[in-house]
Amino acid sequence: MPPRQTTELRSAAARGSNSWPALAWTTWTARSLMDWANAASNGTSSQWIRDKFAASRRKGMWMGGVPPLGYDVVARKLVVNQPEADLVRHIFDRFLKVGSATLLVKELNATGHHTKSWTTQDGKHRDGAPITKNFLYKLLDNRVYLGEAVHKGEAHAGEHPAIIDRATWDKVMAVKTDNAPRKRANAVRSSTPAPLKGLIHCAHCGRAMTPSHTRKKGRLYRYYTCMKAIHSGHESCPVRSIAAGEIEAAVIGQVRALLRAPEIRARAERMAPSMAPADLRAALDRFEALWDELFPAEQARILQLLVERVAIAPDGAEVRLRAEGLASVIADITAQTGDRSAA
């Protein structure tokens, strides 16, 4: 902006005037600045900005942010980056052939592909990262590749050219819809006990391990799987997964040993002074038999109280216990024992 025009602009702002100098603005940014300033002086800037943004999206304009893979931003418009566009088409085509996000992510990373590398407006370079399932699903769902601009769920014709044709897009959406077992797996997972959820981590990656399962010949096999292995493929993590029953039994064994330890029992007596020591010891002795009668949610609660962290390494596991939750566990055990005695 020429110096004289800048001075006039600031003077008008200082006066609080609604009548801005009649300057020959030539860019969209400058015109928008004038409009915004007029609106701000009337106390309507926030609504005006929202309306302006929505109107721009309806016109198919690019409104900033990280450019999607396949496009660069030139003069505030999306233009096709041909090598990246070829990769986007390759991803759509391979998804149709492979039909599995996990396998496709593994394939793309093995061949050296990555997310978009780009440079910010202030000149900072952002390197691409390994492709994950989350990135892949977002890419496959991004209607920008159809040449559209989306605002609050409504798609409008964009100013940029499409990279993916409608026929390919529809086929990919159909494959994703047919992958209903993924939705069923989520439903089964939510109803399947996972008492170590939130406690178990991969010692190699530092990532959480989440409950997962497979079904073979009608039998359900439960696991805890490293999140990195899920997102980037099992080859990315040497731990991968561990059988749920195996690690749960090991952790429960540690908890039982903790409750049998003399120093823990002595601490328990101090935590429950109103309870006769003999009765407390008897309640703790019955814990092992009582455990199998507890509902999964009750078992999970006790583990959450007594287990700090479970770290799974390729060559073993480390279980960190904590005695701070012992008082609550004693209350649970005595309550359960009392209920059964009354029955």
C-alpha positions in Angstrom: 0.0 0.0 0.0 1.5 3.5 -0.9 2.6 5.5 2.2 0.0 8.3 1.6 -2.9 5.8 1.5 -1.7 4.2 4.7 -1.7 7.5 6.5 -5.2 8.3 5.3 -6.4 4.9 6.3 -5.0 5.3 9.8 -6.4 8.8 10.1 -9.9 7.6 9.3 -9.6 4.8 11.8 -8.5 7.2 14.5 -11.6 9.4 13.8 -13.9 6.4 14.0 -15.3 7.5 10.7 -17.6 5.2 8.7 -16.6 6.9 5.5 -13.3 5.6 4.4 -11.1 7.5 1.9 -12.0 6.7 -1.7 -8.9 4.9 -2.6 -8.2 2.8 -5.7 -8.0 -0.6 -4.0 -6.9 -3.3 -6.4 -6.8 -6.5 -4.4 -9.4 -8.6 -2.7 -7.5 -8.3 0.6 -7.6 -4.5 0.5 -11.3 -4.4 -0.3 -12.1 -6.8 2.4 -10.0 -4.8 4.9 -12.1 -1.7 4.1 -15.4 -3.7 4.4 -14.3 -5.2 7.7 -13.3 -1.8 9.2 -16.7 -0.3 8.3 -18.4 -3.3 9.8 -16.2 -3.2 12.9 -17.1 0.5 13.6 -20.8 -0.6 13.6 -20.1 -3.4 16.0 -21.0 -6.1 13.5 -17.6 -7.5 12.6 -18.0 -11.0 13.9 -21.2 -11.7 12.1 -19.8 -10.0 9.0 -16.7 -12.2 9.0 -18.9 -15.3 9.3 -21.1 -14.1 6.5 -18.2 -13.2 4.3 -16.5 -16.5 4.9 -19.7 -18.4 4.0 -20.3 -16.3 0.9 -16.8 -16.9 -0.2 -17.1 -20.7 0.3 -20.4 -20.7 -1.7 -18.5 -19.0 -4.5 -16.0 -21.9 -4.3 -13.1 -19.8 -3.1 -10.2 -21.3 -1.1 -10.2 -19.7 2.3 -6.8 -20.7 3.5 -5.2 -23.3 5.8 -3.0 -26.3 4.9 -3.4 -27.0 1.2 -4.6 -30.5 0.5 -2.3 -33.1 -1.1 -2.5 -32.6 -4.9 -2.8 -28.8 -4.8 -0.7 -25.7 -4.2 -1.9 -22.2 -3.3 -1.1 -19.6 -5.9 -2.6 -16.1 -5.6 -5.1 -17.4 -3.0 -6.3 -20.1 -5.4 -5.8 -23.8 -5.5 -3.8 -25.0 -8.5 -3.0 -28.6 -9.3 0.4 -29.9 -8.3 0.7 -32.6 -10.9 3.0 -35.1 -9.2 0.9 -34.9 -6.1 -2.3 -35.1 -8.1 -1.0 -38.3 -9.7 -0.4 -39.7 -6.1 -3.9 -38.8 -5.1 -5.3 -40.6 -8.2 -3.0 -43.6 -7.4 -4.4 -43.7 -3.8 -8.0 -43.7 -5.0 -7.3 -46.4 -7.6 -5.3 -48.6 -5.2 -8.0 -48.3 -2.5 -10.5 -49.7 -5.1 -8.2 -52.6 -5.8 -6.9 -53.3 -2.3 -10.1 -52.5 -0.4 -8.2 -52.2 2.9 -6.9 -49.0 4.5 -4.4 -50.9 6.6 -2.9 -52.6 3.6 -2.8 -49.5 1.5 -1.1 -47.4 4.3 1.5 -50.1 4.5 2.0 -50.1 0.8 2.2 -46.3 0.5 4.8 -46.0 3.3 6.9 -48.8 1.9 7.1 -47.0 -1.4 8.3 -43.8 0.3 5.1 -41.7 -0.1 4.2 -39.2 2.6 1.7 -36.4 3.4 2.1 -33.0 1.8 5.2 -30.9 2.2 4.5 -27.2 1.9 5.7 -23.7 2.8 3.7 -21.3 4.9 3.1 -17.7 3.9 6.0 -16.5 6.2 8.4 -18.9 4.5 8.5 -21.8 7.0 8.8 -25.2 5.4 6.6 -28.1 6.7 7.9 -31.5 5.8 5.5 -34.3 5.0 4.9 -37.2 7.4 4.3 -40.9 7.1 0.8 -41.7 5.9 -1.6 -43.0 8.5 -5.1 -44.5 8.3 -6.5 -41.3 9.7 -4.9 -39.3 7.0 -6.0 -41.8 4.3 -9.7 -41.7 5.4 -9.7 -37.9 5.4 -8.2 -37.8 2.0 -10.7 -40.3 0.6 -13.6 -38.2 2.1 -12.3 -34.9 0.9 -14.7 -33.4 -1.7 -12.1 -30.9 -2.8 -10.8 -33.6 -5.2 -14.2 -33.4 -6.9 -13.6 -29.7 -7.5 -16.0 -28.7 -4.8 -15.8 -26.4 -1.8 -17.7 -27.4 1.4 -19.1 -25.2 4.1 -21.0 -26.6 7.0 -21.7 -29.8 5.1 -22.9 -28.1 1.9 -20.9 -28.7 -1.2 -20.5 -25.9 -3.8 -18.7 -25.8 -7.1 -15.1 -24.7 -6.5 -12.9 -22.4 -8.4 -10.2 -25.1 -8.6 -10.2 -28.1 -11.0 -11.1 -31.6 -9.9 -8.5 -34.3 -9.6 -10.9 -37.3 -9.1 -13.8 -37.9 -11.5 -17.3 -38.6 -10.1 -17.3 -42.3 -11.2 -14.1 -43.1 -9.2 -15.4 -41.1 -6.2 -18.7 -43.0 -6.2 -16.9 -46.4 -6.4 -14.6 -45.5 -3.5 -17.7 -44.4 -1.4 -19.3 -47.7 -2.2 -16.3 -49.7 -1.1 -16.2 -47.7 2.2 -19.9 -48.4 2.7 -19.4 -52.1 2.1 -16.7 -52.2 4.8 -19.4 -52.6 7.3 -17.4 -55.2 9.3 -15.4 -52.2 10.6 -18.5 -50.7 12.1 -19.5 -54.1 13.5 -16.0 -54.5 14.9 -16.4 -51.2 16.8 -19.8 -52.3 18.2 -18.3 -55.7 19.3 -15.3 -53.9 20.8 -17.5 -51.6 22.8 -19.4 -54.5 24.4 -16.2 -56.7 25.0 -14.5 -56.5 28.4 -11.2 -54.7 28.3 -10.1 -54.1 31.9 -6.7 -52.8 31.0 -8.0 -50.1 28.6 -6.2 -46.8 29.4 -3.5 -48.6 31.5 -1.6 -50.6 28.9 1.0 -48.9 26.6 3.6 -50.0 24.1 7.1 -49.6 25.7 8.7 -49.3 22.3 6.5 -46.6 20.8 5.2 -44.9 23.9 1.7 -45.2 22.4 -1.4 -46.5 24.0 -2.5 -50.0 23.2 -6.2 -50.3 22.4 -8.5 -53.3 22.6 -9.0 -55.2 19.4 -10.2 -58.6 18.3 -10.6 -61.1 15.5 -13.1 -63.9 15.1 -12.1 -67.3 13.7 -14.4 -70.2 13.3 -16.9 -68.5 15.5 -14.5 -67.9 18.3 -13.5 -64.4 19.5 -9.8 -63.7 20.1 -9.1 -60.5 22.0 -5.9 -58.4 21.8 -4.4 -55.1 22.9 -2.8 -53.5 19.8 -0.3 -50.6 19.6 -1.9 -47.5 18.1 1.1 -47.0 15.9 0.7 -50.5 14.5 -3.0 -49.7 13.8 -2.3 -46.4 12.0 0.9 -47.2 10.2 0.9 -51.0 9.8 2.2 -53.8 12.1 5.6 -53.6 10.6 6.1 -50.2 12.1 6.1 -51.6 15.7 7.9 -54.6 17.0 5.4 -55.1 19.8 2.3 -55.0 17.5 -0.2 -56.7 19.8 -0.5 -59.0 22.8 -3.2 -61.5 23.6 -5.6 -59.8 26.0 -6.3 -62.9 28.2 -2.5 -63.5 28.6 -1.6 -60.0 29.8 -4.8 -59.6 31.9 -4.0 -62.8 33.8 -0.5 -61.6 34.4 -1.7 -58.3 35.8 -4.4 -59.8 37.9 -1.7 -62.2 39.3 0.4 -59.2 40.3 -2.6 -57.6 42.0 -3.3 -60.8 43.9 0.3 -61.0 45.0 0.1 -57.3 46.1 -2.9 -58.0 48.3 -1.2 -61.0 49.9 2.0 -59.1 50.7 2.5 -58.6 54.5 3.4 -54.9 54.2 0.3 -54.3 52.1 -1.9 -56.1 54.6 -0.4 -54.0 57.4 -1.1 -50.8 55.5 -4.7 -52.1 54.9 -5.2 -52.5 58.6 -4.2 -48.9 59.2 -6.5 -47.8 56.4 -9.5 -49.6 57.9 -9.2 -49.1 61.7 -12.9 -49.8 62.3 -12.5 -53.3 60.9 -11.2 -56.1 63.0 -7.8 -57.3 61.6 -9.0 -60.9 61.4 -12.0 -59.8 59.4 -9.9 -57.7 57.1 -7.4 -60.6 56.5 -10.3 -62.9 55.8 -11.8 -60.5 53.2 -8.5 -60.2 51.5 -8.1 -64.0 51.5 -11.4 -64.3 49.8 -10.4 -61.8 47.1 -9.2 -64.5 44.7 -12.5 -66.4 44.8 -14.5 -63.2 44.8 -12.7 -61.9 41.7 -14.2 -64.4 39.3 -17.7 -63.4 40.6 -17.3 -59.7 39.9 -18.8 -58.2 36.8 -16.3 -57.0 34.2 -16.9 -53.4 35.1 -16.2 -54.1 38.8 -13.0 -55.9 37.8 -11.9 -53.0 35.7 -12.6 -50.6 38.5 -10.3 -52.5 40.9 -7.5 -52.7 38.3 -7.8 -49.0 37.7 -7.4 -48.4 41.4 -4.4 -50.6 41.9 -2.5 -50.5 38.6 -0.6 -47.4 37.5 0.7 -48.6 34.1 1.3 -51.7 32.1 4.2 -51.4 29.6 4.6 -54.0 26.9 8.0 -54.5 25.4 9.0 -57.0 22.7 10.7 -59.2 25.3 8.3 -58.8 28.2 6.1 -56.6 30.3 6.4 -54.3 33.2 3.5 -53.8 35.6 3.5 -50.8 37.9 1.2 -51.1 40.9 0.1 -48.5 43.3 -1.1 -48.9 46.9 -2.9 -45.5 47.0 -6.2 -47.1 45.8 -6.1 -49.8 48.4 -8.6 -48.1 50.7 -11.2 -48.1 48.0 -10.5 -51.7 47.0 -10.9 -52.8 50.7 -14.3 -51.0 50.8 -15.3 -52.8 47.5 -14.2 -56.2 48.8 -15.9 -55.8 52.2 -19.1 -54.5 50.5 -19.1 -57.5 48.1 -18.4 -59.9 51.0 -21.2 -58.3 53.1 -23.7 -58.6 50.3 -22.9 -62.2 49.8 -23.1 -62.9 53.5 -26.5 -61.2 53.7 -27.7 -63.3 50.8 
